[in-house]
Amino acid sequence: MKRVLIVDDSRVARRMLKNMLETSGYEVVAEAINGKEGFELYKKLSPDVVTMDITMPELNGLEALAQIREFDPDAKVIVISAAGQDEKQKEALGLGAFKFITKPYENEDILNAIKEC
């Protein structure tokens, strides 16, 4: 069973992701409300997959992605962010994101990306 860390500053977004992942048989090991907390939890818990929002306080998703990948070059991070961010998408993939999924997303897009990790 894959262990997932959810990083998103929106409580609603985290809850929706968590419900969908747990219903699909994944273990959500933790939830972080910003990139700084996400990076700390990644170091502590070593999840199999991270879902990462981009726009967050304290440390945004791209900065957190860069720190996670520097700490663990094999980290699997799926960036989930609002549509219309082509530059951010290029940057995220350039920093080593496994996938970039735009909100609003289809549950299947997330589940397929996690399966591919």
Contacts in CASP RR format, 6 or more apart in sequence:
PFRMAT RR
TARGET T0000
AUTHOR 0000-0000-0000
METHOD contacts of the structure
MODEL  1
MKRVLIVDDSRVARRMLKNMLETSGYEVVAEAINGKEGFELYKKLSPDVV
TMDITMPELNGLEALAQIREFDPDAKVIVISAAGQDEKQKEALGLGAFKF
ITKPYENEDILNAIKEC
1 25 0 8 1.000
1 26 0 8 1.000
1 27 0 8 1.000
2 26 0 8 1.000
2 27 0 8 1.000
2 48 0 8 1.000
2 49 0 8 1.000
2 114 0 8 1.000
2 117 0 8 1.000
3 26 0 8 1.000
3 27 0 8 1.000
3 28 0 8 1.000
3 29 0 8 1.000
3 45 0 8 1.000
3 47 0 8 1.000
3 48 0 8 1.000
3 49 0 8 1.000
4 21 0 8 1.000
4 26 0 8 1.000
4 27 0 8 1.000
4 28 0 8 1.000
4 29 0 8 1.000
4 47 0 8 1.000
4 48 0 8 1.000
4 49 0 8 1.000
4 50 0 8 1.000
4 51 0 8 1.000
4 114 0 8 1.000
5 28 0 8 1.000
5 29 0 8 1.000
5 30 0 8 1.000
5 31 0 8 1.000
5 32 0 8 1.000
5 38 0 8 1.000
5 41 0 8 1.000
5 42 0 8 1.000
5 45 0 8 1.000
5 47 0 8 1.000
5 49 0 8 1.000
5 50 0 8 1.000
5 51 0 8 1.000
6 14 0 8 1.000
6 17 0 8 1.000
6 18 0 8 1.000
6 21 0 8 1.000
6 28 0 8 1.000
6 30 0 8 1.000
6 31 0 8 1.000
6 32 0 8 1.000
6 50 0 8 1.000
6 51 0 8 1.000
7 31 0 8 1.000
7 32 0 8 1.000
7 34 0 8 1.000
7 35 0 8 1.000
7 37 0 8 1.000
7 38 0 8 1.000
7 41 0 8 1.000
7 50 0 8 1.000
7 51 0 8 1.000
7 52 0 8 1.000
7 53 0 8 1.000
7 56 0 8 1.000
7 61 0 8 1.000
7 64 0 8 1.000
8 14 0 8 1.000
8 17 0 8 1.000
8 31 0 8 1.000
8 32 0 8 1.000
8 33 0 8 1.000
8 51 0 8 1.000
8 52 0 8 1.000
8 53 0 8 1.000
8 56 0 8 1.000
8 80 0 8 1.000
9 33 0 8 1.000
9 34 0 8 1.000
9 53 0 8 1.000
9 55 0 8 1.000
9 56 0 8 1.000
9 57 0 8 1.000
10 53 0 8 1.000
13 53 0 8 1.000
13 103 0 8 1.000
14 31 0 8 1.000
17 28 0 8 1.000
17 51 0 8 1.000
17 80 0 8 1.000
17 110 0 8 1.000
18 28 0 8 1.000
18 31 0 8 1.000
20 107 0 8 1.000
20 110 0 8 1.000
20 111 0 8 1.000
21 28 0 8 1.000
21 110 0 8 1.000
21 114 0 8 1.000
22 28 0 8 1.000
24 111 0 8 1.000
26 114 0 8 1.000
29 41 0 8 1.000
29 45 0 8 1.000
29 47 0 8 1.000
30 38 0 8 1.000
30 41 0 8 1.000
30 45 0 8 1.000
30 47 0 8 1.000
32 38 0 8 1.000
32 40 0 8 1.000
32 41 0 8 1.000
33 56 0 8 1.000
34 56 0 8 1.000
34 57 0 8 1.000
34 58 0 8 1.000
34 59 0 8 1.000
34 64 0 8 1.000
35 52 0 8 1.000
35 56 0 8 1.000
35 58 0 8 1.000
35 59 0 8 1.000
35 60 0 8 1.000
35 61 0 8 1.000
35 63 0 8 1.000
35 64 0 8 1.000
36 58 0 8 1.000
36 59 0 8 1.000
36 64 0 8 1.000
37 58 0 8 1.000
38 50 0 8 1.000
38 64 0 8 1.000
38 68 0 8 1.000
39 59 0 8 1.000
39 64 0 8 1.000
39 67 0 8 1.000
39 68 0 8 1.000
39 71 0 8 1.000
41 47 0 8 1.000
42 50 0 8 1.000
42 68 0 8 1.000
42 71 0 8 1.000
42 72 0 8 1.000
42 75 0 8 1.000
43 71 0 8 1.000
46 72 0 8 1.000
48 76 0 8 1.000
48 117 0 8 1.000
49 76 0 8 1.000
49 77 0 8 1.000
49 78 0 8 1.000
49 98 0 8 1.000
49 114 0 8 1.000
49 117 0 8 1.000
50 68 0 8 1.000
50 75 0 8 1.000
50 76 0 8 1.000
50 77 0 8 1.000
50 78 0 8 1.000
51 77 0 8 1.000
51 78 0 8 1.000
51 80 0 8 1.000
51 110 0 8 1.000
52 61 0 8 1.000
52 64 0 8 1.000
52 65 0 8 1.000
52 77 0 8 1.000
52 78 0 8 1.000
52 79 0 8 1.000
52 80 0 8 1.000
52 97 0 8 1.000
53 61 0 8 1.000
53 79 0 8 1.000
53 80 0 8 1.000
53 81 0 8 1.000
54 60 0 8 1.000
54 61 0 8 1.000
54 62 0 8 1.000
54 79 0 8 1.000
54 81 0 8 1.000
54 82 0 8 1.000
54 85 0 8 1.000
54 88 0 8 1.000
54 92 0 8 1.000
55 61 0 8 1.000
55 81 0 8 1.000
55 82 0 8 1.000
56 64 0 8 1.000
59 67 0 8 1.000
61 79 0 8 1.000
62 88 0 8 1.000
62 91 0 8 1.000
62 92 0 8 1.000
62 95 0 8 1.000
65 77 0 8 1.000
65 79 0 8 1.000
65 92 0 8 1.000
65 95 0 8 1.000
65 96 0 8 1.000
65 97 0 8 1.000
66 95 0 8 1.000
68 75 0 8 1.000
68 77 0 8 1.000
69 75 0 8 1.000
69 77 0 8 1.000
69 95 0 8 1.000
69 96 0 8 1.000
76 98 0 8 1.000
76 117 0 8 1.000
77 96 0 8 1.000
77 97 0 8 1.000
77 98 0 8 1.000
78 97 0 8 1.000
78 98 0 8 1.000
78 99 0 8 1.000
78 100 0 8 1.000
78 101 0 8 1.000
78 110 0 8 1.000
78 113 0 8 1.000
78 114 0 8 1.000
78 117 0 8 1.000
79 89 0 8 1.000
79 92 0 8 1.000
79 97 0 8 1.000
79 99 0 8 1.000
79 100 0 8 1.000
79 101 0 8 1.000
80 101 0 8 1.000
80 102 0 8 1.000
80 103 0 8 1.000
80 105 0 8 1.000
80 110 0 8 1.000
81 88 0 8 1.000
81 89 0 8 1.000
81 92 0 8 1.000
81 100 0 8 1.000
81 101 0 8 1.000
81 102 0 8 1.000
81 103 0 8 1.000
82 102 0 8 1.000
82 103 0 8 1.000
83 102 0 8 1.000
83 103 0 8 1.000
83 104 0 8 1.000
84 102 0 8 1.000
85 102 0 8 1.000
89 100 0 8 1.000
89 102 0 8 1.000
92 100 0 8 1.000
93 100 0 8 1.000
98 113 0 8 1.000
98 116 0 8 1.000
98 117 0 8 1.000
99 113 0 8 1.000
99 116 0 8 1.000
101 109 0 8 1.000
101 110 0 8 1.000
101 113 0 8 1.000
END
